């Protein structure tokens, strides 16, 4: 068997999320982390203590330095507000890029970076790992093939004790928003990616801690970024979609997609139920036949990290999926615009 040529990678940003990427890359044949970058040296020490095989890799405080090395690509795992500059600098240094979500928060920035990657013939990916999980690939296949019929309603809810996480995410400049642009980014991506819907307008409301009358807005730990957002989206000629993002409470996860030929419900991220239209009748408690294949018949696919490494190895530019990050930014900004204007409807320009 021919030995795989290593794909040399640099990690820019060694905060909490970096551990998940490092663990994932450890399962990818030929992936080699050769550099760690963080402005806080303690973060690098923590990573190297947790992963001894990285004890002797190059380390840098300035990400520009790793871009001068012979790495094939970089993973950008830094605060949202730094993504635009860092992704652009990496592409201009002819490095392939996999970035944490959100890609960038402004559509104009997304278009600029997509054009730059295309011009340089470089891979530019966003780490939307949830959509690659089996239940979501199955759901997308059912919708694309027409098995669910016309989608007439979509609802999604994520609750998470996000407001207690602390750190840079609660900084309006570094986070460029609150729960909606962070965890909510996954849910906006799923709504658009799974259904292929064409959003037409949105009405939204949001709330931060500082806007709650019973809370002292100057108290330590009070968030000024949005923690709770509710959005109503008109799509596909007047169909209705609902998005709820709640940064208080336990982690709860629910997506329900109703079609003329079937309904799919996704709960707790990994649980899926597919109900055929012939099984719609009956009240609460009616037994529903789940059309989803048994677990033994479900095939795993590569993670974003695995796809990134394979794409670099084969110079597969089709793996670039930053367009998803663009449309997420477009819908996110429309939701925020409506929320910041007291729920006034916002018309959504054609996505893309």
C-alpha positions in Angstrom: 0.0 0.0 0.0 1.3 3.4 -1.0 2.0 5.6 2.0 -0.1 8.8 2.1 1.7 12.0 1.7 1.1 14.1 4.9 -1.2 17.1 4.6 0.5 19.7 6.8 -1.9 21.9 8.8 -1.6 24.8 11.2 -4.2 25.5 13.9 -4.9 29.2 14.3 -6.7 29.6 17.7 -6.1 27.1 20.5 -9.2 27.8 22.6 -11.8 25.2 23.7 -13.1 24.3 20.2 -9.6 23.4 19.1 -9.6 20.2 21.1 -12.5 18.8 19.1 -10.8 19.6 15.8 -7.5 18.0 17.0 -9.3 14.9 18.1 -11.1 14.7 14.7 -7.9 15.2 12.8 -6.3 12.3 14.7 -8.7 10.0 13.0 -7.9 11.3 9.5 -5.2 9.3 7.6 -2.3 11.6 6.6 -3.4 14.6 8.5 -0.5 16.2 10.3 -0.7 19.2 12.6 2.6 21.0 12.4 1.9 24.3 14.0 -0.2 25.9 16.8 -1.0 29.6 16.9 -2.5 31.6 19.7 -2.0 35.1 21.2 -2.3 33.5 24.6 0.7 31.2 25.3 -1.3 29.4 28.1 -3.8 28.2 25.5 -1.0 26.5 23.5 0.4 25.0 26.7 -3.0 23.6 27.6 -3.4 22.0 24.1 0.1 20.5 24.2 -0.5 19.0 27.6 -3.7 17.5 26.5 -2.3 16.2 23.2 1.4 15.1 23.9 1.9 14.3 20.2 1.9 18.1 19.6 4.5 18.9 22.2 7.2 19.6 19.6 5.3 21.3 16.8 6.1 24.9 15.9 4.2 27.5 18.0 3.5 31.1 17.2 1.8 34.1 18.8 1.2 35.9 15.5 -0.8 34.0 12.9 1.1 35.8 10.1 4.1 33.7 11.0 2.5 30.3 10.3 1.4 31.7 6.9 5.1 32.1 6.0 5.7 28.3 6.5 5.1 25.4 4.2 1.8 24.4 5.7 -0.8 23.2 3.1 -3.7 24.6 5.0 -4.9 26.2 8.2 -7.9 25.8 10.5 -9.2 29.1 11.7 -10.7 28.6 15.1 -10.7 32.2 16.4 -13.5 34.6 17.5 -16.0 35.5 14.7 -14.8 39.1 14.5 -11.3 38.0 13.4 -12.4 35.6 10.7 -12.6 38.1 7.8 -9.0 39.4 8.1 -7.4 36.0 9.0 -9.2 34.1 6.2 -8.2 36.8 3.7 -4.6 36.8 4.8 -4.4 33.0 4.6 -5.8 32.9 1.1 -3.5 35.6 0.0 -0.6 33.4 1.4 -1.9 30.6 -0.8 -3.1 28.4 2.1 -6.3 26.4 2.0 -8.7 27.3 4.7 -11.2 25.5 7.0 -12.9 28.0 9.3 -15.2 27.6 12.3 -18.7 28.9 11.9 -19.9 31.5 11.2 -17.8 32.0 8.1 -18.1 35.8 8.4 -21.1 37.7 9.5 -21.3 40.3 6.7 -22.4 39.1 3.2 -20.1 41.6 1.5 -17.1 40.1 3.3 -18.3 36.6 2.4 -18.5 37.4 -1.3 -15.0 39.0 -1.3 -13.4 35.9 0.3 -15.3 33.5 -2.0 -14.0 35.4 -5.0 -10.5 35.5 -3.6 -10.5 31.7 -3.0 -11.8 31.2 -6.6 -9.1 33.5 -8.0 -6.3 31.7 -6.1 -7.8 28.2 -6.8 -7.9 27.4 -3.1 -10.3 25.3 -0.9 -12.4 27.4 1.4 -14.6 25.4 3.8 -16.9 26.2 6.8 -17.0 23.7 9.6 -20.8 22.9 9.5 -20.4 19.4 10.9 -24.1 18.8 11.9 -25.3 18.7 8.3 -22.8 15.9 7.6 -24.4 13.6 10.3 -26.5 10.8 9.0 -29.9 12.0 10.1 -29.4 15.3 8.2 -28.0 13.7 5.1 -31.1 11.4 5.1 -33.4 14.4 5.6 -31.8 16.4 2.7 -32.0 13.3 0.5 -35.7 12.9 1.2 -36.4 16.5 0.4 -34.3 16.7 -2.7 -35.7 13.5 -4.1 -39.3 14.7 -3.5 -40.1 12.0 -1.0 -41.4 14.6 1.4 -43.4 16.4 -1.3 -43.7 20.2 -1.1 -42.4 21.6 2.2 -45.2 23.6 3.8 -43.8 24.3 7.2 -40.4 24.3 9.0 -39.8 24.8 12.7 -36.5 24.8 14.6 -35.6 25.4 18.2 -32.3 25.4 20.0 -31.9 26.2 23.7 -28.6 26.3 25.4 -27.1 27.8 28.6 -25.0 29.9 26.2 -25.2 33.0 28.4 -23.2 31.4 31.1 -20.3 30.4 28.9 -18.5 33.7 29.2 -15.5 34.6 27.2 -15.2 36.5 23.9 -18.6 35.4 22.6 -20.2 37.9 24.9 -18.0 40.7 23.5 -20.0 42.5 20.8 -16.9 43.3 18.8 -15.3 39.8 18.9 -18.5 37.9 18.7 -20.2 40.2 16.2 -23.6 39.3 17.8 -24.9 36.9 20.4 -26.5 33.4 20.4 -28.0 33.9 16.9 -24.7 34.3 15.1 -22.9 31.7 17.2 -24.9 28.5 17.9 -27.8 29.9 15.8 -25.6 29.8 12.8 -25.9 26.0 12.7 -29.7 26.3 12.7 -29.9 28.9 10.0 -27.5 26.7 7.9 -29.7 23.6 8.4 -32.9 25.5 7.5 -31.4 26.7 4.2 -29.3 23.6 3.4 -31.8 20.9 4.2 -34.8 22.5 2.4 -33.2 24.6 -0.3 -35.9 27.1 0.5 -36.1 30.6 -0.9 -36.7 33.1 1.9 -38.7 36.1 1.0 -39.2 38.1 4.2 -38.6 37.9 7.9 -40.1 39.3 11.1 -38.0 38.9 14.2 -37.6 39.9 17.8 -34.6 39.5 20.1 -33.7 40.2 23.7 -30.5 40.6 25.8 -30.1 40.5 29.5 -29.7 44.3 29.5 -33.2 44.7 28.0 -34.9 42.8 30.8 -36.5 45.4 33.3 -35.7 43.3 36.4 -32.0 43.0 35.6 -29.4 45.7 36.3 -27.8 46.3 32.9 -24.5 47.4 34.6 -24.2 44.3 36.7 -21.2 42.0 36.1 -22.0 39.2 33.8 -25.0 40.8 32.2 -25.1 40.3 28.4 -25.7 43.1 26.0 -25.7 40.8 23.0 -28.8 38.9 22.0 -29.6 35.8 24.0 -33.1 35.1 22.8 -34.2 35.5 19.2 -37.5 34.4 17.5 -37.9 34.7 13.8 -40.8 34.1 11.4 -39.7 33.6 7.8 -41.9 33.6 4.7 -40.5 31.3 2.0 -41.4 29.6 -1.3 -44.4 31.8 -2.2 -45.7 32.3 1.4 -44.9 29.1 3.3 -43.9 29.6 6.9 -40.7 28.8 8.8 -40.0 29.5 12.5 -36.6 29.8 14.1 -36.1 30.1 17.9 -32.7 30.5 19.4 -32.6 30.7 23.2 -29.4 31.3 25.2 -30.9 30.3 28.6 -31.8 26.8 29.9 -30.6 23.3 29.1 -29.6 22.2 25.7 -32.8 21.2 23.8 -32.9 20.6 20.1 -35.9 20.2 17.8 -36.4 20.5 14.0 -39.7 19.7 12.4 -40.2 19.7 8.6 -43.8 19.1 7.4 -44.3 18.2 3.7 -47.3 17.1 1.7 -46.0 13.6 1.5 -44.3 13.2 4.9 -42.9 14.8 8.0 -39.4 14.5 9.5 -38.6 15.4 13.2 -35.1 15.7 14.5 -34.6 15.8 18.2 -31.6 15.9 20.5 -29.5 16.3 17.4 -29.2 12.6 16.5 -32.7 11.2 16.9 -34.9 11.2 13.8 -38.5 10.2 13.0 -39.9 10.1 9.5 -43.7 9.8 9.3 -45.4 9.2 6.0 -48.5 11.2 5.0 -50.6 8.0 5.2 -49.9 8.0 8.9 -51.0 11.6 9.7 -54.4 10.9 11.1 -54.9 10.3 14.9 -54.5 12.3 18.1 -51.6 12.6 20.5 -50.3 9.2 21.4 -51.1 7.6 18.1 -48.4 5.1 17.2 -46.5 6.4 14.1 -44.4 4.1 11.9 -40.9 5.4 11.6 -39.8 5.1 7.9 -36.1 5.8 8.8 -33.8 2.8 8.0 -32.3 0.9 10.9 -29.0 2.1 12.3 -27.1 -0.8 10.8 -28.0 0.5 7.3 -26.7 4.0 7.9 -23.3 4.9 6.4 -20.9 7.3 8.0 -19.2 10.1 6.0 -16.2 12.2 6.5 -16.1 15.0 9.0 -15.4 18.6 7.8 -11.8 18.0 8.9 -11.6 14.7 6.9 -13.2 16.3 3.8 -10.7 19.2 4.1 -7.7 17.0 4.2 -8.9 14.8 1.3 -9.7 17.9 -0.7 -6.2 19.3 -0.2 -4.7 15.9 -1.1 -6.7 15.6 -4.4 -6.8 19.4 -5.1 -10.6 19.0 -5.1 -11.9 22.6 -5.4 -15.5 21.4 -5.6 -15.3 20.7 -1.8 -15.3 24.5 -1.3 -18.7 25.2 0.5 -18.2 28.9 1.6 -21.4 29.7 -0.4 -23.3 28.2 2.5 -21.6 30.7 4.8 -22.7 33.5 2.5 -26.4 32.7 2.5 -26.3 32.1 6.3 -24.8 35.6 6.7 -27.5 37.1 4.4 -30.4 35.6 6.4 -28.8 36.2 9.7 -28.4 39.9 8.9 -32.0 40.1 7.8 -33.2 38.6 11.1 -31.0 41.0 13.1 -32.2 44.0 11.1 -35.9 43.1 11.8 -35.2 42.4 15.5 -33.3 45.7 16.0 -36.1 47.6 14.3 -38.7 46.2 16.7 -40.0 43.4 14.6 -40.5 45.4 11.4 -40.7 43.1 8.3 -37.5 42.9 6.3 -37.5 41.8 2.6 -34.8 39.4 1.8 -32.8 39.8 -1.4 -32.0 36.8 -3.5 -29.6 34.6 -1.7 -26.2 34.0 -3.1 
